[in-house]
Amino acid sequence: MTKKFYITTAIDYPNSRPHIGTAFEKIGADVQARYRRMERYQVHFLMGNDENTIKVSRKATELKRDTKEYCDDMANQFKEVWRALDISFDDFIQTSEPRHHAGCQKFIQKVYDAGYIYKGAYEGWYCDGCEAFKTETEVKEANGTCPIHKAPVVRRSEPCHFFALSKFQDRLLQFYGENPEFINPESRRNEVIAFVKAGLQDVNITRYGQDWGIRVPFDSEFTIWVWFDALLNYITAIGYGSPRLAPASSQGSARALNEEDFNRWWPADVHFIGKDITRFHCALWPAMLWAAGETLPRSVFGHGFVNRKNESTGEIEKIGKSMNNVIEPMEIITKFSSDGFRYYFMRECPFPGDGEFSWSRFATVYNSDLGKNLGNLLSRVTTLIINNFDSVLPGTAGQTPAAIVPDLAETVKQVQAHMEVCQYNFALEKIWRQILDPANQYAEKNEPWKLVKTDKEATKPILFNLSETLRIAAILLKPVLVRSSETIYTSFNFTQPWSEVRFADVTARPAQTEDLRVIAKLDARGKVPPLFPVIK
């Protein structure tokens, strides 16, 4: 049977275009999706936008646009950015879609029928930015502001429906103890356990007097609180609440999924989210699913944040519109490349922790690791083969290359282990320090550009070994450097098709059935175009 792997990311508010912090999450999830596909998993990768929010409705009103029309336009803008970054999502859900509304209404009705929802009234401190109430303690410690948005909270009182979250406190703590793999990394697990142990309160899950949003099926005066509805995207997108013969979706997957698909894909293997929303995903979300009689996801991964280093002061700043320091991904992609963007954030920003961005650091990493190391190695090797051997290394058919890496199998094993727990920075460090750096040192020691002038025969195995190292690096980098790794691999006539390679093929490759040949398209100078042109 084909192994399946269901990955989701947090859905984003479309009140503004995505920034680099948002992109950090999507790239990390995409690397995992691509890695799993390489390892022969059948992957379903979900992304989307969180549209049933007052802030989105207000933004549309400010722009004098219909809210749904605004949401659809922003969804297209988000998808444009994600595609420019080669994010390989299989579906993109908008929570204003009928499939989501139908699933949400079915779910909340089940929870109500099970006796976990009751009507009452609520008064408390409310943050517009979070679209959530804050506890007295949180507001007091933040001096009357939201601890996340640093904006003043307002006192709000309204009739509502409560979800009996408090009933699940003991069950949650028991579950965390029995399933330590549910919350990753460990620091997030410790935070959530401490939060739940401090005591859970019942949650106001409806809003009164709002036009935009999903109507509560058992009390039409109310809409569903955005957080209660947003979490449900993970199941509505794969068919929860959709009829067996669901109509095709014009905004997401090629075929609208239904209850059969839901039963096939659920539970999710991993929810990728920002560390600031772990409480919602690790306490509220499991309780909601239990209340509706559904299975819990297998794991939640709370990644860190990307902060910006102020080039003038050296201070580390949180990225946000209020700070006037937002950087859009397209700014970086245009100046460098999508692969340059992906490499920097996966190498310099530890996915489980926090990272920093500055234009100067980006240029340094791009030039040193990609331009002068990986890119230069490809240029050197292909140019020598093209110019001195007419693009062919004769006599190399069937050869097994001598290893530049002393213990290649162990290195691959280590890279794979890091990939599977989302330690992408460590995986990339292994590839550079144990494969690419030794390859460049091997080239410098043997100087094939000099040797070829006096002894072509002795130069052939050196170039063959370096070409083989490029093959190895391309395979291991395939989940991260989407375009460049393919360019490297397909610059040569390696036996195995690029679409079929996986990590195991690094050490268990089929023998080269014909002489090694450079088959890359050449530029006007007769050279392979630079992979990562150095930025001056």
N, C-alpha and C positions, 0 to 999 in steps of 0.2 A: 504493500500500500504506500502511496505517496504521502510523505510527511507534510502536514500543513502547519503554517505559521501565520497567525493573525496579529498584525502590528497596527497600533493607532498612535496619533499624536494629539496633543491638546488642540481644540478648535479655537480660532482666533477671532477677536472682535474686529469687524471691518470698518471701524470708525476712522482708521487711517491705514496707510499701506504698511506692509511688513518691514521690520528693521532687522539688523544683523542678529540681535538676540533671538528673535523669532526664528530666523533662518538657522541658527545654531541647532535648535531642537530638530528641525526638519531634516537637516543633513545627517545628524546622528541617527535618526530613525531610518533614513534612507540607506545609510551604510549597512545597518543591520539587515534591512530588507534585501539589499543586493547580495550581501554575504550569504544569507539563507537561501536565496535562489541559486547561487553558485553551488551550494551544498545539496542541491536537489530537493529543497522544500518547495511546496506549492504555497506561495505567499499571497496574502491579501493585505494590502497596505492602505490604510484609511487616513485621510486628512479632511479638513473642512473649515467652515466659518461659523461662528457663534452669533446668530443674527437676531434672536428674540430678546434684545436688550433695549432698555430705554435710551442708552447713550447712542445706539445706532439710529433709533427713530428720531432722536433730537438732531443728530448730524444730518439726516436726510431733510428734516424740516428746515434747518439752517440753509441748506443748499437749494431749498424749494423744489425738492424732488419727491416722487412717490417712494415710500420706504422700500418696498419690494424691488422696484426698479434700481434703486441705489444699491441694495444688497447684491443683486445679480451683477451689476457693473463691477463692484468691489471684488466679488468672487472671481471674475475674469481677470482682474488686475493681480490678485493673489496668485492665481494659477499661472499667469504669465511669468511672475517672478520665480515660482517653484520650478517651472519647466526650464527657465534659464539656468537654474542651478542643478538641472538634471535630477530632480526629485522624482522618483519612479512610483508615485502613488497610483493605486488601482482604482480608487474612488475618492471623490471630493464631495462631501455632504454639506449642504446648506440647511441650517435648521429652520429656515422658512419654507422648505419643501414639504409638499403634502405627505410624503412617506414618513418624514420625521414627526409631523403633527399627529398622524394616525397612530404611530407607535407610542408616542408619549401619552396620548389619551388612554390607550389600552393599558399601559403600564400603571399610570396613576390610579386608574379605576381598580386594578387588581390590588394595589396597596391599600386603597380605601376599603374595598370589600373584605380584605384580610384583617381590618380593624386597626391599622397603624396610622390612620389619619383622622384627626378630630378638629372641630371648628372652635375658634376662640378669638382672642384679640391680642395684639402685640404692641408693645411700646419699647423703643430702644434707640440707640445711636446708629444712624444709617450712613454708609459711605456710597455716594453715587458712583465713584470709580469702580468699586468692587461689586456694586449692586447687591450689597449684603449688609446685615446688621453686625455691629461690632460689640463685643462684651464690654462691660463697665471697666474691667481690668485693662483691656487693650487700649481703650480710649484714655484712661487715666495715665497709663505709662507713656502714651504718645502725646500727652499734654493737650488733649481735646481734639486730636487729629486721627486720621486713619494711619496705622503703623506702616501700611504699604504705600499708599499714595501721598502721605504727608499733607493731606488736604483736610480742612475742617469737616467734622461729621455733623449731622443734623439730627435733632430729636424727632422721631417719627412714631405715630400711633395709628393703627389701622386694624380692621377685622381681618382675620386670616384663617388658614387651615394649617395645623401643625402636623409634622411628621414625628412619630414617637421614637426619635433617635436614641433617647436615654435607655430604652428597653434592650438595646443591643450592646451596651458597654461591656458586660462580662463576656458575652459571646465573641466580641471583637478581640479582647485581650487573650482569650483562650486560643483563638484562631492565629493571632500573631505568634504566640508561643509555639504552636504546632506547625506553623508554616513560615519559618524565618525568611524563606526566599520570596515571600509575597511583596515585601517592600525593599527596594534597593535604591542607593547604596545603604550601608549600615547606619550612617549618620541620620538619614531620613527615617529609618525604622525607629531609631531611638527617640526622635522628635515626636513621631506619631504616637508611640506607646506612652510617652510622658503626657501628651495632650489628652489621650483617652483616659488614662489613669486619673487625671485631674477632675474628671467628671464630665459627662456629656449632657447637654440640654436638648430638649425637643426643638425642632427647627421650623420656623415659619416658611412654608413652601409655596405660598400663593401671594399674588399681588392684587390689590383692589383698585378698580376704576381705571385700568389701563386698556387702551385699544389695541396696541401692538403686542403680539405674543400668542400663546396657545391657550385656548379656553379650557378651564377645568370641566370635565364632562359631567360631574355630579353637582356643580354649582357654577353656572355660566356667568355670574357676576365677577368671577375671578379668573385671572390668567395664572399659568404655572410659573413659579419663580424660575428665573433664567438658569440658576445653577442646577436645579432639579431637572430641568429639561435638557440642559447642555450635556450632562453626563450620559444621558440616554442615547446620544448620537452613536455611541459605540455599538449599540445593539440595533437601533432603527436603521442604520446604514447597511446592515447585513440581513435585513429582512424582517426584523421583529415587528409584528403588527401589520405586515403587508399581506394581502391576499395571495393565494397560490398563483393566480394568473394576474400578477401585478403589471400595470402599464410600464412601458419603457421610461426610464428617467432621462431627461434631456440635459441634466446638469452633472451627472456623476458617471456611474458605470455604464458600459454598453448595454447591459441588461439589468433591469430592476430586480433586486434580490427579494426573496420571499421567505416565509417561515421555514421552508426546507433548507434554504441556504443558511439561515440563522442557526438551525440545529447542527449544521455541518461545521460552521466556522467558530461558533461560540463554545467555550470561553476564549477570550483574547489571550494570546501568549504574553504580550507586554503592552502596557499603556506607557508611552513616553510623555512626560509632563514636566513643567517647571517646578522647582522645589517649593515655590510659594503656594502651590495648590495641592500639596500632598494630603492635607487634612480632608479636603473634599473627596479625593480619589481613594484614600485609604481608610476612611472612617464612614463618611456619609454614603459613598457609592456602594461599599459592601453591604451596609445596612439596608439600603434601598433594594438591592438585589435579593437579599434574604427575605425582605418583606413581601416581595412579589413572587417568591418561590423559584428564583433563578440561581444559576451557578455563578460563582465569583470568577473574575479573571485570574490568570495564573500569577501575574506579577505586575507591579507598578514601579517604574524607574523614574525617580525625581532628579533630573539633571540640574546642573548649576547655572549660573548667569554669566553673560558676557558683559563686562564693564568696559568703559572707555578711559584710556589714559590721556589726560590733558597734556598735550605736547608742550605747552607753555609753562605750566606749573608743576607737572609731574604727578599731580593728584589723580587718584582713581575715582571716576564718577560713574554712578548708575546711569544707564541709558534711558532716556525718557523725553517725551515732548516738552514737559515742563522744564527740563534742563537745557532744552534747545541744542541737543547734541546727538540727535537721531541720525544714524547712517543707514541709507537704504542699500540693500544688496546690489542693486544694479549699478551703483556708483563704483563698487569694487570689481564687479564682473567686467564692466566696460574697460576699466583701466588695466586690469590684469587678465583674469579668465575665470570661468566657472570652476575649473579644477584648482586654480590657485586659491580661490575662495574656500573651496572644500578642504584643501590640504591645510591651510592656515588654521582654521577653526577646529579641525580634528586633531592637529598636532600641537597647537599652542594653548588650546583651551581644554583642559581635562573634562570629558563629558560628565563624570559624576560630580565635579567640583566647579569652581568659578574660573573664568579666564579673562584676559585683557586684550583690548584691541587698540592699536595706534597705527596711523599710516606709516610711520617710520619703521616700526617693528614688522609690519606686514611686508614692506618692501625688502627688508633685510632677510626675512625667512624665505620669501619667494625667490630672491636672487640666489641665496646660498644653497638652499636645499633642492630647489626645483631647477633653476637656471644653470648654476655652475656645477651641480652634482649630477642629478638624473638627466637633465637635458643635454649637458655637455658630454656625458658618457655615450648617449645615443648618437650624438653628432660625430664624435670621434670614431666610433666603431663603424658606423655606416659609411662615413667618408673614406676611411682607409680601405674598406672592402670594395667600394665603388671605384675608387681611383686606382687601386693597385691590383685588383683581381677581377675587374670588369663585372663587379656586383656579385661574383660567385666565389665561394671558397671551395675549390675542387678537392675531391678526396675526403670530404667530411661526411658523406652518406653513411649512416649506420654508426657513427662514432658516439661514444659516451664521453661527455666532457669531463675534464679534471675539475675538481671542486675548488672554487675560490673561497667558499664558505666551508670551514672544517667540519662542522656538524650541521648540515643543512636540514636534516630531518627534525632535529631538536629545535632549530630556529623556527621552522614552519609550525611545529607543535606549539611553541610559545606564542607566536603571532596569532594562531587560531584561538588559543585560550583567552588572549586579551580581547579578541574580536567578540567572542561570545558573551563576555561580561561588560561590553561597551567601554573598555579601556583603550579607546582608539589611539590616544596619544602614545601609550606604551607599545602598541602594535606597530605604529609608524616608526617609533624610535628603534625598534628591533630591526625593521627592514632597512633603515638607513645605516645604523651602526654595525649590523652584522652581515649585511649583503652589499649595499651600494658603496659604503665607505671602503670596505675591503676590495671591491671591484676597481674603484678608482686608484687605490694604493697599488693594486696588482698592475694596473696600466702604467702608472708612474714608474714602478720598479722595472718593468719589462720594456717600456718605451717602444711599442710596436711601430710608431711613426718614424723611428730611426732604424729599427731592425729591418723593416721592409725594404729599405734601400740596399741592404747587403745580403739578406737571407730571407727570401719570401717564404721558403718552406718552413722555417722556424717560426715565422710570424703567424702562419695559419692557425695553429692550435691556440695561440694567445687570443686571436680575434674570435675564434670559435668559443672559447671559454667566456669571453666578455659578452658575446651575443647570448650565450646561454644564461648568463647572469641577468641580462635584460629581460629574457623570457620569464625567469623566476620572479623578478621584481614586478613585471607587468601583471602576472597572475595574482600575486599577493596584494597589489594595489588596486585591483579591479573594482572593489566596492567603494573606494574613496576617489581615485582619479579616473573618473568614468571615461572621459574622452582620450586622455593622454595614454592610459594603460593600453587601450585598444590600438592607438597609433603606434606605440612601441612594438606591441606583439605582431601586428600586421605589417610592420616594416620588413619582416622576414617571412620566409616560407615555412614556418614551423608546421609540423605535420598535423597537429590537432586543431580543429576549428576553434576560433576564439569563443564562440557562443557556448562551447561545451566544456571549457576548462574549469577546474575547481582546485581547491588547495592541495588535494592529494596528488594532483598531476605535476606539482612542482618536483616531487621526488620519484614519481612513478610515470614519467612521461614515455610515450611511445618513441621508439628509435626514429631518428631522422631518416626518412626513406629516400631522400635525394640530397644532393649537395646543398649546403646552406646558401641561400641567396637573399640579397636585399631586394625587396619588391616594392618598396615605398615609392610613392609619386615624388618626383624630384622638382625642385624649383628651377628658375631660369639659369642658375649657376651650376645646375647638375648635382645639387646637394639635397639631402632631406631637410625640409623646412625646420627652423628652430622650434623645439617643443615648447620651451618657456623662454621667450626673448627676454634678456636681462633688462630690467628697468633702470635707467640712468638716474 
